[in-house]
């Protein structure tokens, strides 16, 4: 009986180890679409365009920042209303230092100068699926 259980264990372990990850989900991801949404979001943000910015999100989207987590369109929109006050369109300069896309993940590294503060380092990471930002993180260092 011990041999039976041992052989059963070996068989099950070999099945698990030989199992290939489901790659169909990865095959359906378009890096071009991810880049398109990432670029759209960057331009809309720089232009303080709330309507265009919000087109990138859904009711299920989540934005995580050092100060709060925003879930859904209303909370995310309120965050951007405040952000646009902090980054006035006509008196803020933005510099995009890095933009990377890998499958459904977008990453940007940027900085800005506003009339009241300098953001010497800021980074956002986005998970983009079906043309929408479903998850985003942000962190920045203001001076």
N, C-alpha and C positions, 0 to 999 in steps of 0.2 A: 504494500500500500504506500509506503514511503517513496518508493521509486515512481509510482504513478503520480503522486503530488509533485515530486521533483521534476518529472518530465512535463507535467502540466505547467508548472512555473516557468520552466525553460522555454516552452512553446509560447506562452503568453508574453514573456519578456522579449522574445525575438520578434513577435508581432508588433509590439510597441516600438522597439528600436528600429524596425524596418519601415515603420509608418512614415510616409512623406507628408510634410505640412501641406495644407490646402493652399495651393498657389493660384487657384482660380480668382480669389479675391484680389491678389496682387496684379493679376493679368488684366483686370478690369479698371485698374487705376491709370489715369492719364496724367503723366507729368506735365504735359502741355496745358491741360485744364487747371492743374494745381498752380502752375506759373501764371496763367491768365488771371485767376482769382487773386493770387498774391499781388500781382502788379496792379490790378484794379483797386484793391484795398489800399495799397500804398498811395496811389494817385488821389483817390477819394479822401483819404485821411489828410493829405497835404492841402487839399482844396477846401477843407472843412465842410465837405459835402455830406451832410447827415443822411440824406435819402440814398445816395449812391453807396455810402459806407454800409448802411443797414441792409442793402440788397445782398450782401455777402453772408448774412446770418439767417438762422431759422429759429423757431420757437424753442428748439432743443439745444441750441448752441450754448456753450459755456465759455466765459472769459475769466481767467484767473490772473489777479494782480497781487502785488505784495500787500495791498491794503484791503482788498475785498474780492469776492467771487461773484460774478454776475451771470445769472441764468435766464435765458429767454430774451425775446426781443425788447421788451420794455426796460428791463434792467440794463441790458447792453446799450440800448439807445441813451438812457440817462447817463451812463458812463461817458459816451462820446459827446453828449451835450456839454458836459463839464470839461472834457479833454479839449474840445474846440475853443472853449473860453481860455484855457491855459495856453493854447497854441494859435493865436490869432493869425488868420490867413495872410494878411497883408504885411505883417511885421515879424514873421517867423521864417527862419531858414532851416531847411532840412538837408541832411547828407545821408545817403544810403551807402554804408560802407561794405555791406555784404548781403547777398540774397542767394539762398541755396534752396533747391527743390530736389527732394528724393521721394519719388512715388507720391504719396498723399500728404507729405510733410513739407511745409514751407518754413524757412527760417530767415529772419532779417536782423541785421545789426545796423543801428543807425544812431544819429545824433542830431541835435537841433539847438538853435539859439532863439530865444523869445525876448521880448522887452523886459521881462522880469526874472528870468532864470536861464541857465544853460544846462541842457541835458547832454552831459559829456559821453554818456554810454546808455544805449537802450537796446533791448532785444525782445523780439516777439517770435514765438513758435506757433505755427498753425497746423492743425490737422484739417484737411479739406477733402470732403467727399461729395460727389455728385454736384459739384459746382458751388458748394457752400462751406463756410468755415463752421465746423462742428465743435472744435475745441481750440482755444488760444490761450497762451500764457504771455505775460508782459512783465518786464522788470527794467528799471532804469535808475541812473545815478545823476541826480540834479545837483548843481552848484549854485 
